Amino acid sequence: MSRWRKSALGPARVVNCQSCGKQVAAHWTAIFAAIPAFLGGLAFMKSESLPLGIAAIVGGLLLMGVLHTYLVPLVRSGAK
């Protein structure tokens, strides 16, 4: 599965595995991968500097993508 396709998955979104054809989804812990993006947005709102705030958001989104890509496992889904 490509990184882009996996990054679009979440606990509630199910897709068919390209290898085995079974339905897979991201593990429910994928929700926690969004924390860096949330903190980046919070830093943006509290920042006095626009470039620093934008950098916080971009950094949070990048970190979220890395966490989701490399740490969040795929699990078989029971949904049909």
PDB file of N, CA, C and O in Angstrom:
ATOM      1  N   MET A   1       0.851  -1.166   0.000  1.00  0.00           N
ATOM      2  CA  MET A   1       0.000   0.000   0.000  1.00  0.00           C
ATOM      3  C   MET A   1       0.897   1.229   0.000  1.00  0.00           C
ATOM      4  O   MET A   1       1.881   1.285   0.737  1.00  0.00           O
ATOM      5  N   SER A   2       0.567   2.188  -0.805  1.00  0.00           N
ATOM      6  CA  SER A   2       1.382   3.396  -0.875  1.00  0.00           C
ATOM      7  C   SER A   2       1.221   4.219   0.406  1.00  0.00           C
ATOM      8  O   SER A   2       0.225   4.098   1.120  1.00  0.00           O
ATOM      9  N   ARG A   3       2.205   5.042   0.672  1.00  0.00           N
ATOM     10  CA  ARG A   3       2.143   5.900   1.869  1.00  0.00           C
ATOM     11  C   ARG A   3       0.975   6.866   1.783  1.00  0.00           C
ATOM     12  O   ARG A   3       0.307   7.129   2.783  1.00  0.00           O
ATOM     13  N   TRP A   4       0.729   7.393   0.597  1.00  0.00           N
ATOM     14  CA  TRP A   4      -0.373   8.342   0.416  1.00  0.00           C
ATOM     15  C   TRP A   4      -1.715   7.669   0.723  1.00  0.00           C
ATOM     16  O   TRP A   4      -2.569   8.257   1.386  1.00  0.00           O
ATOM     17  N   ARG A   5      -1.896   6.431   0.239  1.00  0.00           N
ATOM     18  CA  ARG A   5      -3.151   5.712   0.475  1.00  0.00           C
ATOM     19  C   ARG A   5      -3.308   5.382   1.958  1.00  0.00           C
ATOM     20  O   ARG A   5      -4.405   5.487   2.507  1.00  0.00           O
ATOM     21  N   LYS A   6      -2.209   4.981   2.606  1.00  0.00           N
ATOM     22  CA  LYS A   6      -2.287   4.664   4.031  1.00  0.00           C
ATOM     23  C   LYS A   6      -2.581   5.917   4.846  1.00  0.00           C
ATOM     24  O   LYS A   6      -3.310   5.855   5.836  1.00  0.00           O
ATOM     25  N   SER A   7      -2.019   7.056   4.438  1.00  0.00           N
ATOM     26  CA  SER A   7      -2.249   8.283   5.204  1.00  0.00           C
ATOM     27  C   SER A   7      -3.702   8.736   5.121  1.00  0.00           C
ATOM     28  O   SER A   7      -4.157   9.492   5.980  1.00  0.00           O
ATOM     29  N   ALA A   8      -4.436   8.294   4.112  1.00  0.00           N
ATOM     30  CA  ALA A   8      -5.849   8.643   3.985  1.00  0.00           C
ATOM     31  C   ALA A   8      -6.744   7.711   4.792  1.00  0.00           C
ATOM     32  O   ALA A   8      -7.948   7.944   4.895  1.00  0.00           O
ATOM     33  N   LEU A   9      -6.169   6.661   5.362  1.00  0.00           N
ATOM     34  CA  LEU A   9      -6.959   5.723   6.160  1.00  0.00           C
ATOM     35  C   LEU A   9      -7.132   6.227   7.581  1.00  0.00           C
ATOM     36  O   LEU A   9      -6.323   7.006   8.085  1.00  0.00           O
ATOM     37  N   GLY A  10      -8.165   5.784   8.197  1.00  0.00           N
ATOM     38  CA  GLY A  10      -8.414   6.038   9.605  1.00  0.00           C
ATOM     39  C   GLY A  10      -9.132   4.835  10.176  1.00  0.00           C
ATOM     40  O   GLY A  10      -9.409   3.882   9.447  1.00  0.00           O
ATOM     41  N   PRO A  11      -9.438   4.854  11.449  1.00  0.00           N
ATOM     42  CA  PRO A  11     -10.127   3.712  12.057  1.00  0.00           C
ATOM     43  C   PRO A  11     -11.497   3.429  11.443  1.00  0.00           C
ATOM     44  O   PRO A  11     -11.958   2.288  11.468  1.00  0.00           O
ATOM     45  N   ALA A  12     -12.145   4.443  10.899  1.00  0.00           N
ATOM     46  CA  ALA A  12     -13.487   4.246  10.350  1.00  0.00           C
ATOM     47  C   ALA A  12     -13.486   4.038   8.835  1.00  0.00           C
ATOM     48  O   ALA A  12     -14.518   3.675   8.271  1.00  0.00           O
ATOM     49  N   ARG A  13     -12.360   4.257   8.168  1.00  0.00           N
ATOM     50  CA  ARG A  13     -12.288   4.094   6.719  1.00  0.00           C
ATOM     51  C   ARG A  13     -11.636   2.755   6.397  1.00  0.00           C
ATOM     52  O   ARG A  13     -10.540   2.460   6.874  1.00  0.00           O
ATOM     53  N   VAL A  14     -12.311   1.953   5.594  1.00  0.00           N
ATOM     54  CA  VAL A  14     -11.861   0.609   5.268  1.00  0.00           C
ATOM     55  C   VAL A  14     -11.582   0.527   3.769  1.00  0.00           C
ATOM     56  O   VAL A  14     -12.359   1.026   2.956  1.00  0.00           O
ATOM     57  N   VAL A  15     -10.461  -0.112   3.411  1.00  0.00           N
ATOM     58  CA  VAL A  15     -10.128  -0.354   2.001  1.00  0.00           C
ATOM     59  C   VAL A  15      -9.707  -1.806   1.848  1.00  0.00           C
ATOM     60  O   VAL A  15      -9.389  -2.477   2.831  1.00  0.00           O
ATOM     61  N   ASN A  16      -9.705  -2.280   0.625  1.00  0.00           N
ATOM     62  CA  ASN A  16      -9.258  -3.643   0.354  1.00  0.00           C
ATOM     63  C   ASN A  16      -7.744  -3.663   0.210  1.00  0.00           C
ATOM     64  O   ASN A  16      -7.164  -2.800  -0.448  1.00  0.00           O
ATOM     65  N   CYS A  17      -7.112  -4.645   0.826  1.00  0.00           N
ATOM     66  CA  CYS A  17      -5.666  -4.824   0.748  1.00  0.00           C
ATOM     67  C   CYS A  17      -5.299  -5.225  -0.679  1.00  0.00           C
ATOM     68  O   CYS A  17      -5.977  -6.050  -1.292  1.00  0.00           O
ATOM     69  N   GLN A  18      -4.220  -4.635  -1.204  1.00  0.00           N
ATOM     70  CA  GLN A  18      -3.794  -4.971  -2.558  1.00  0.00           C
ATOM     71  C   GLN A  18      -3.188  -6.366  -2.624  1.00  0.00           C
ATOM     72  O   GLN A  18      -3.225  -6.999  -3.679  1.00  0.00           O
ATOM     73  N   SER A  19      -2.637  -6.855  -1.532  1.00  0.00           N
ATOM     74  CA  SER A  19      -1.990  -8.168  -1.531  1.00  0.00           C
ATOM     75  C   SER A  19      -2.982  -9.314  -1.358  1.00  0.00           C
ATOM     76  O   SER A  19      -2.997 -10.253  -2.153  1.00  0.00           O
ATOM     77  N   CYS A  20      -3.811  -9.235  -0.315  1.00  0.00           N
ATOM     78  CA  CYS A  20      -4.691 -10.361   0.003  1.00  0.00           C
ATOM     79  C   CYS A  20      -6.153 -10.116  -0.342  1.00  0.00           C
ATOM     80  O   CYS A  20      -6.932 -11.068  -0.388  1.00  0.00           O
ATOM     81  N   GLY A  21      -6.549  -8.873  -0.584  1.00  0.00           N
ATOM     82  CA  GLY A  21      -7.927  -8.567  -0.935  1.00  0.00           C
ATOM     83  C   GLY A  21      -8.863  -8.397   0.241  1.00  0.00           C
ATOM     84  O   GLY A  21     -10.027  -8.042   0.055  1.00  0.00           O
ATOM     85  N   LYS A  22      -8.375  -8.646   1.463  1.00  0.00           N
ATOM     86  CA  LYS A  22      -9.224  -8.486   2.647  1.00  0.00           C
ATOM     87  C   LYS A  22      -9.306  -7.008   3.025  1.00  0.00           C
ATOM     88  O   LYS A  22      -8.472  -6.197   2.622  1.00  0.00           O
ATOM     89  N   GLN A  23     -10.324  -6.687   3.802  1.00  0.00           N
ATOM     90  CA  GLN A  23     -10.515  -5.299   4.207  1.00  0.00           C
ATOM     91  C   GLN A  23      -9.595  -4.945   5.370  1.00  0.00           C
ATOM     92  O   GLN A  23      -9.491  -5.684   6.349  1.00  0.00           O
ATOM     93  N   VAL A  24      -8.929  -3.797   5.241  1.00  0.00           N
ATOM     94  CA  VAL A  24      -8.033  -3.316   6.287  1.00  0.00           C
ATOM     95  C   VAL A  24      -8.367  -1.869   6.619  1.00  0.00           C
ATOM     96  O   VAL A  24      -8.935  -1.136   5.809  1.00  0.00           O
ATOM     97  N   ALA A  25      -7.997  -1.483   7.831  1.00  0.00           N
ATOM     98  CA  ALA A  25      -8.176  -0.108   8.299  1.00  0.00           C
ATOM     99  C   ALA A  25      -6.981   0.227   9.184  1.00  0.00           C
ATOM    100  O   ALA A  25      -6.225  -0.659   9.582  1.00  0.00           O
ATOM    101  N   ALA A  26      -6.820   1.490   9.484  1.00  0.00           N
ATOM    102  CA  ALA A  26      -5.773   1.893  10.411  1.00  0.00           C
ATOM    103  C   ALA A  26      -6.227   1.531  11.826  1.00  0.00           C
ATOM    104  O   ALA A  26      -7.421   1.552  12.127  1.00  0.00           O
ATOM    105  N   HIS A  27      -5.277   1.204  12.678  1.00  0.00           N
ATOM    106  CA  HIS A  27      -5.569   0.889  14.069  1.00  0.00           C
ATOM    107  C   HIS A  27      -6.171   2.124  14.747  1.00  0.00           C
ATOM    108  O   HIS A  27      -5.905   3.250  14.327  1.00  0.00           O
ATOM    109  N   TRP A  28      -6.962   1.923  15.770  1.00  0.00           N
ATOM    110  CA  TRP A  28      -7.631   3.039  16.438  1.00  0.00           C
ATOM    111  C   TRP A  28      -6.643   4.030  17.048  1.00  0.00           C
ATOM    112  O   TRP A  28      -7.006   5.177  17.310  1.00  0.00           O
ATOM    113  N   THR A  29      -5.409   3.610  17.275  1.00  0.00           N
ATOM    114  CA  THR A  29      -4.417   4.539  17.831  1.00  0.00           C
ATOM    115  C   THR A  29      -4.005   5.616  16.831  1.00  0.00           C
ATOM    116  O   THR A  29      -3.268   6.536  17.185  1.00  0.00           O
ATOM    117  N   ALA A  30      -4.473   5.512  15.581  1.00  0.00           N
ATOM    118  CA  ALA A  30      -4.189   6.536  14.574  1.00  0.00           C
ATOM    119  C   ALA A  30      -4.731   7.898  15.006  1.00  0.00           C
ATOM    120  O   ALA A  30      -4.252   8.937  14.554  1.00  0.00           O
ATOM    121  N   ILE A  31      -5.718   7.883  15.869  1.00  0.00           N
ATOM    122  CA  ILE A  31      -6.289   9.131  16.370  1.00  0.00           C
ATOM    123  C   ILE A  31      -5.210   9.962  17.069  1.00  0.00           C
ATOM    124  O   ILE A  31      -5.209  11.188  16.967  1.00  0.00           O
ATOM    125  N   PHE A  32      -4.298   9.301  17.775  1.00  0.00           N
ATOM    126  CA  PHE A  32      -3.265  10.014  18.514  1.00  0.00           C
ATOM    127  C   PHE A  32      -2.208  10.636  17.605  1.00  0.00           C
ATOM    128  O   PHE A  32      -1.480  11.532  18.033  1.00  0.00           O
ATOM    129  N   ALA A  33      -2.113  10.179  16.368  1.00  0.00           N
ATOM    130  CA  ALA A  33      -1.156  10.755  15.423  1.00  0.00           C
ATOM    131  C   ALA A  33      -1.541  12.192  15.069  1.00  0.00           C
ATOM    132  O   ALA A  33      -0.701  12.944  14.574  1.00  0.00           O
ATOM    133  N   ALA A  34      -2.783  12.585  15.311  1.00  0.00           N
ATOM    134  CA  ALA A  34      -3.238  13.939  15.003  1.00  0.00           C
ATOM    135  C   ALA A  34      -2.842  14.956  16.075  1.00  0.00           C
ATOM    136  O   ALA A  34      -3.021  16.157  15.872  1.00  0.00           O
ATOM    137  N   ILE A  35      -2.316  14.505  17.193  1.00  0.00           N
ATOM    138  CA  ILE A  35      -1.947  15.424  18.275  1.00  0.00           C
ATOM    139  C   ILE A  35      -0.923  16.468  17.838  1.00  0.00           C
ATOM    140  O   ILE A  35      -1.094  17.638  18.181  1.00  0.00           O
ATOM    141  N   PRO A  36       0.149  16.110  17.092  1.00  0.00           N
ATOM    142  CA  PRO A  36       1.093  17.155  16.674  1.00  0.00           C
ATOM    143  C   PRO A  36       0.459  18.236  15.795  1.00  0.00           C
ATOM    144  O   PRO A  36       0.817  19.407  15.919  1.00  0.00           O
ATOM    145  N   ALA A  37      -0.461  17.875  14.923  1.00  0.00           N
ATOM    146  CA  ALA A  37      -1.137  18.869  14.092  1.00  0.00           C
ATOM    147  C   ALA A  37      -2.001  19.785  14.956  1.00  0.00           C
ATOM    148  O   ALA A  37      -2.046  20.995  14.735  1.00  0.00           O
ATOM    149  N   PHE A  38      -2.677  19.210  15.927  1.00  0.00           N
ATOM    150  CA  PHE A  38      -3.481  20.011  16.853  1.00  0.00           C
ATOM    151  C   PHE A  38      -2.606  20.984  17.630  1.00  0.00           C
ATOM    152  O   PHE A  38      -2.949  22.156  17.780  1.00  0.00           O
ATOM    153  N   LEU A  39      -1.465  20.487  18.126  1.00  0.00           N
ATOM    154  CA  LEU A  39      -0.555  21.360  18.879  1.00  0.00           C
ATOM    155  C   LEU A  39       0.046  22.448  17.992  1.00  0.00           C
ATOM    156  O   LEU A  39       0.285  23.564  18.453  1.00  0.00           O
ATOM    157  N   GLY A  40       0.291  22.125  16.718  1.00  0.00           N
ATOM    158  CA  GLY A  40       0.771  23.140  15.782  1.00  0.00           C
ATOM    159  C   GLY A  40      -0.257  24.240  15.577  1.00  0.00           C
ATOM    160  O   GLY A  40       0.094  25.419  15.520  1.00  0.00           O
ATOM    161  N   GLY A  41      -1.515  23.863  15.466  1.00  0.00           N
ATOM    162  CA  GLY A  41      -2.583  24.853  15.345  1.00  0.00           C
ATOM    163  C   GLY A  41      -2.722  25.698  16.597  1.00  0.00           C
ATOM    164  O   GLY A  41      -2.971  26.901  16.521  1.00  0.00           O
ATOM    165  N   LEU A  42      -2.561  25.070  17.736  1.00  0.00           N
ATOM    166  CA  LEU A  42      -2.611  25.810  18.997  1.00  0.00           C
ATOM    167  C   LEU A  42      -1.452  26.803  19.086  1.00  0.00           C
ATOM    168  O   LEU A  42      -1.633  27.943  19.516  1.00  0.00           O
ATOM    169  N   ALA A  43      -0.266  26.363  18.676  1.00  0.00           N
ATOM    170  CA  ALA A  43       0.897  27.260  18.671  1.00  0.00           C
ATOM    171  C   ALA A  43       0.679  28.417  17.695  1.00  0.00           C
ATOM    172  O   ALA A  43       1.097  29.543  17.964  1.00  0.00           O
ATOM    173  N   PHE A  44       0.030  28.141  16.571  1.00  0.00           N
ATOM    174  CA  PHE A  44      -0.269  29.189  15.591  1.00  0.00           C
ATOM    175  C   PHE A  44      -1.176  30.253  16.192  1.00  0.00           C
ATOM    176  O   PHE A  44      -0.954  31.446  15.986  1.00  0.00           O
ATOM    177  N   MET A  45      -2.193  29.830  16.933  1.00  0.00           N
ATOM    178  CA  MET A  45      -3.132  30.789  17.528  1.00  0.00           C
ATOM    179  C   MET A  45      -2.472  31.619  18.623  1.00  0.00           C
ATOM    180  O   MET A  45      -2.833  32.780  18.814  1.00  0.00           O
ATOM    181  N   LYS A  46      -1.519  31.052  19.339  1.00  0.00           N
ATOM    182  CA  LYS A  46      -0.880  31.756  20.442  1.00  0.00           C
ATOM    183  C   LYS A  46       0.361  32.534  20.009  1.00  0.00           C
ATOM    184  O   LYS A  46       0.901  33.324  20.783  1.00  0.00           O
ATOM    185  N   SER A  47       0.813  32.312  18.771  1.00  0.00           N
ATOM    186  CA  SER A  47       2.057  32.920  18.295  1.00  0.00           C
ATOM    187  C   SER A  47       1.856  34.393  17.956  1.00  0.00           C
ATOM    188  O   SER A  47       0.817  34.792  17.430  1.00  0.00           O
ATOM    189  N   GLU A  48       2.874  35.189  18.268  1.00  0.00           N
ATOM    190  CA  GLU A  48       2.869  36.598  17.905  1.00  0.00           C
ATOM    191  C   GLU A  48       3.367  36.785  16.478  1.00  0.00           C
ATOM    192  O   GLU A  48       3.123  37.826  15.866  1.00  0.00           O
ATOM    193  N   SER A  49       4.059  35.792  15.949  1.00  0.00           N
ATOM    194  CA  SER A  49       4.675  35.878  14.633  1.00  0.00           C
ATOM    195  C   SER A  49       3.954  34.960  13.650  1.00  0.00           C
ATOM    196  O   SER A  49       3.804  33.765  13.906  1.00  0.00           O
ATOM    197  N   LEU A  50       3.507  35.521  12.523  1.00  0.00           N
ATOM    198  CA  LEU A  50       2.813  34.727  11.520  1.00  0.00           C
ATOM    199  C   LEU A  50       3.714  33.644  10.925  1.00  0.00           C
ATOM    200  O   LEU A  50       3.274  32.498  10.836  1.00  0.00           O
ATOM    201  N   PRO A  51       4.948  33.940  10.515  1.00  0.00           N
ATOM    202  CA  PRO A  51       5.798  32.873   9.974  1.00  0.00           C
ATOM    203  C   PRO A  51       6.079  31.752  10.977  1.00  0.00           C
ATOM    204  O   PRO A  51       6.122  30.582  10.597  1.00  0.00           O
ATOM    205  N   LEU A  52       6.268  32.095  12.242  1.00  0.00           N
ATOM    206  CA  LEU A  52       6.497  31.084  13.271  1.00  0.00           C
ATOM    207  C   LEU A  52       5.254  30.217  13.464  1.00  0.00           C
ATOM    208  O   LEU A  52       5.368  29.005  13.648  1.00  0.00           O
ATOM    209  N   GLY A  53       4.083  30.820  13.424  1.00  0.00           N
ATOM    210  CA  GLY A  53       2.842  30.066  13.560  1.00  0.00           C
ATOM    211  C   GLY A  53       2.613  29.123  12.391  1.00  0.00           C
ATOM    212  O   GLY A  53       2.186  27.983  12.576  1.00  0.00           O
ATOM    213  N   ILE A  54       2.900  29.607  11.177  1.00  0.00           N
ATOM    214  CA  ILE A  54       2.753  28.755  10.001  1.00  0.00           C
ATOM    215  C   ILE A  54       3.751  27.599  10.052  1.00  0.00           C
ATOM    216  O   ILE A  54       3.423  26.470   9.689  1.00  0.00           O
ATOM    217  N   ALA A  55       4.972  27.891  10.505  1.00  0.00           N
ATOM    218  CA  ALA A  55       5.972  26.832  10.648  1.00  0.00           C
ATOM    219  C   ALA A  55       5.517  25.781  11.661  1.00  0.00           C
ATOM    220  O   ALA A  55       5.781  24.593  11.479  1.00  0.00           O
ATOM    221  N   ALA A  56       4.837  26.209  12.724  1.00  0.00           N
ATOM    222  CA  ALA A  56       4.332  25.269  13.729  1.00  0.00           C
ATOM    223  C   ALA A  56       3.276  24.351  13.125  1.00  0.00           C
ATOM    224  O   ALA A  56       3.265  23.150  13.395  1.00  0.00           O
ATOM    225  N   ILE A  57       2.393  24.910  12.314  1.00  0.00           N
ATOM    226  CA  ILE A  57       1.361  24.094  11.676  1.00  0.00           C
ATOM    227  C   ILE A  57       1.990  23.107  10.696  1.00  0.00           C
ATOM    228  O   ILE A  57       1.658  21.922  10.705  1.00  0.00           O
ATOM    229  N   VAL A  58       2.898  23.595   9.852  1.00  0.00           N
ATOM    230  CA  VAL A  58       3.545  22.722   8.867  1.00  0.00           C
ATOM    231  C   VAL A  58       4.331  21.614   9.570  1.00  0.00           C
ATOM    232  O   VAL A  58       4.277  20.454   9.160  1.00  0.00           O
ATOM    233  N   GLY A  59       5.059  21.971  10.626  1.00  0.00           N
ATOM    234  CA  GLY A  59       5.808  20.972  11.388  1.00  0.00           C
ATOM    235  C   GLY A  59       4.897  19.938  12.024  1.00  0.00           C
ATOM    236  O   GLY A  59       5.201  18.745  12.017  1.00  0.00           O
ATOM    237  N   GLY A  60       3.781  20.395  12.574  1.00  0.00           N
ATOM    238  CA  GLY A  60       2.816  19.470  13.172  1.00  0.00           C
ATOM    239  C   GLY A  60       2.213  18.524  12.154  1.00  0.00           C
ATOM    240  O   GLY A  60       2.033  17.339  12.433  1.00  0.00           O
ATOM    241  N   LEU A  61       1.898  19.042  10.967  1.00  0.00           N
ATOM    242  CA  LEU A  61       1.336  18.190   9.918  1.00  0.00           C
ATOM    243  C   LEU A  61       2.367  17.184   9.415  1.00  0.00           C
ATOM    244  O   LEU A  61       2.034  16.026   9.161  1.00  0.00           O
ATOM    245  N   LEU A  62       3.617  17.624   9.270  1.00  0.00           N
ATOM    246  CA  LEU A  62       4.665  16.700   8.836  1.00  0.00           C
ATOM    247  C   LEU A  62       4.888  15.592   9.859  1.00  0.00           C
ATOM    248  O   LEU A  62       5.008  14.421   9.501  1.00  0.00           O
ATOM    249  N   LEU A  63       4.941  15.967  11.130  1.00  0.00           N
ATOM    250  CA  LEU A  63       5.126  14.972  12.181  1.00  0.00           C
ATOM    251  C   LEU A  63       3.943  14.013  12.239  1.00  0.00           C
ATOM    252  O   LEU A  63       4.124  12.816  12.460  1.00  0.00           O
ATOM    253  N   MET A  64       2.743  14.528  12.044  1.00  0.00           N
ATOM    254  CA  MET A  64       1.569  13.666  12.013  1.00  0.00           C
ATOM    255  C   MET A  64       1.682  12.658  10.870  1.00  0.00           C
ATOM    256  O   MET A  64       1.380  11.479  11.052  1.00  0.00           O
ATOM    257  N   GLY A  65       2.113  13.114   9.701  1.00  0.00           N
ATOM    258  CA  GLY A  65       2.271  12.214   8.565  1.00  0.00           C
ATOM    259  C   GLY A  65       3.299  11.133   8.818  1.00  0.00           C
ATOM    260  O   GLY A  65       3.086   9.976   8.456  1.00  0.00           O
ATOM    261  N   VAL A  66       4.418  11.500   9.439  1.00  0.00           N
ATOM    262  CA  VAL A  66       5.463  10.513   9.752  1.00  0.00           C
ATOM    263  C   VAL A  66       4.953   9.492  10.762  1.00  0.00           C
ATOM    264  O   VAL A  66       5.164   8.291  10.596  1.00  0.00           O
ATOM    265  N   LEU A  67       4.286   9.965  11.802  1.00  0.00           N
ATOM    266  CA  LEU A  67       3.742   9.044  12.800  1.00  0.00           C
ATOM    267  C   LEU A  67       2.729   8.091  12.179  1.00  0.00           C
ATOM    268  O   LEU A  67       2.755   6.887  12.437  1.00  0.00           O
ATOM    269  N   HIS A  68       1.842   8.636  11.363  1.00  0.00           N
ATOM    270  CA  HIS A  68       0.806   7.805  10.752  1.00  0.00           C
ATOM    271  C   HIS A  68       1.412   6.791   9.785  1.00  0.00           C
ATOM    272  O   HIS A  68       0.961   5.647   9.715  1.00  0.00           O
ATOM    273  N   THR A  69       2.429   7.210   9.043  1.00  0.00           N
ATOM    274  CA  THR A  69       3.033   6.330   8.051  1.00  0.00           C
ATOM    275  C   THR A  69       3.842   5.204   8.677  1.00  0.00           C
ATOM    276  O   THR A  69       3.744   4.054   8.249  1.00  0.00           O
ATOM    277  N   TYR A  70       4.639   5.527   9.685  1.00  0.00           N
ATOM    278  CA  TYR A  70       5.598   4.544  10.202  1.00  0.00           C
ATOM    279  C   TYR A  70       5.201   3.860  11.515  1.00  0.00           C
ATOM    280  O   TYR A  70       5.744   2.802  11.835  1.00  0.00           O
ATOM    281  N   LEU A  71       4.274   4.435  12.277  1.00  0.00           N
ATOM    282  CA  LEU A  71       3.949   3.841  13.574  1.00  0.00           C
ATOM    283  C   LEU A  71       2.543   3.256  13.685  1.00  0.00           C
ATOM    284  O   LEU A  71       2.300   2.386  14.522  1.00  0.00           O
ATOM    285  N   VAL A  72       1.627   3.719  12.859  1.00  0.00           N
ATOM    286  CA  VAL A  72       0.239   3.241  12.952  1.00  0.00           C
ATOM    287  C   VAL A  72       0.107   1.967  12.123  1.00  0.00           C
ATOM    288  O   VAL A  72       0.314   1.994  10.910  1.00  0.00           O
ATOM    289  N   PRO A  73      -0.235   0.857  12.766  1.00  0.00           N
ATOM    290  CA  PRO A  73      -0.363  -0.399  12.011  1.00  0.00           C
ATOM    291  C   PRO A  73      -1.712  -0.517  11.299  1.00  0.00           C
ATOM    292  O   PRO A  73      -2.694   0.120  11.678  1.00  0.00           O
ATOM    293  N   LEU A  74      -1.729  -1.333  10.279  1.00  0.00           N
ATOM    294  CA  LEU A  74      -2.984  -1.672   9.609  1.00  0.00           C
ATOM    295  C   LEU A  74      -3.533  -2.935  10.269  1.00  0.00           C
ATOM    296  O   LEU A  74      -2.776  -3.837  10.627  1.00  0.00           O
ATOM    297  N   VAL A  75      -4.838  -2.989  10.425  1.00  0.00           N
ATOM    298  CA  VAL A  75      -5.491  -4.144  11.037  1.00  0.00           C
ATOM    299  C   VAL A  75      -6.633  -4.609  10.123  1.00  0.00           C
ATOM    300  O   VAL A  75      -7.209  -3.831   9.363  1.00  0.00           O
ATOM    301  N   ARG A  76      -6.928  -5.889  10.225  1.00  0.00           N
ATOM    302  CA  ARG A  76      -8.072  -6.410   9.473  1.00  0.00           C
ATOM    303  C   ARG A  76      -9.351  -5.819  10.024  1.00  0.00           C
ATOM    304  O   ARG A  76      -9.500  -5.632  11.232  1.00  0.00           O
ATOM    305  N   SER A  77     -10.253  -5.534   9.136  1.00  0.00           N
ATOM    306  CA  SER A  77     -11.518  -4.939   9.537  1.00  0.00           C
ATOM    307  C   SER A  77     -12.627  -5.970   9.423  1.00  0.00           C
ATOM    308  O   SER A  77     -12.635  -6.800   8.514  1.00  0.00           O
ATOM    309  N   GLY A  78     -13.565  -5.904  10.363  1.00  0.00           N
ATOM    310  CA  GLY A  78     -14.701  -6.823  10.336  1.00  0.00           C
ATOM    311  C   GLY A  78     -15.870  -6.261   9.545  1.00  0.00           C
ATOM    312  O   GLY A  78     -16.852  -6.965   9.311  1.00  0.00           O
ATOM    313  N   ALA A  79     -15.775  -4.976   9.120  1.00  0.00           N
ATOM    314  CA  ALA A  79     -16.869  -4.353   8.378  1.00  0.00           C
ATOM    315  C   ALA A  79     -16.958  -4.942   6.979  1.00  0.00           C
ATOM    316  O   ALA A  79     -15.942  -5.296   6.382  1.00  0.00           O
ATOM    317  N   LYS A  80     -18.147  -5.045   6.470  1.00  0.00           N
ATOM    318  CA  LYS A  80     -18.350  -5.592   5.125  1.00  0.00           C
ATOM    319  C   LYS A  80     -18.764  -4.503   4.181  1.00  0.00           C
ATOM    320  O   LYS A  80     -18.984  -4.762   2.998  1.00  0.00           O
TER     321      LYS A  80
END
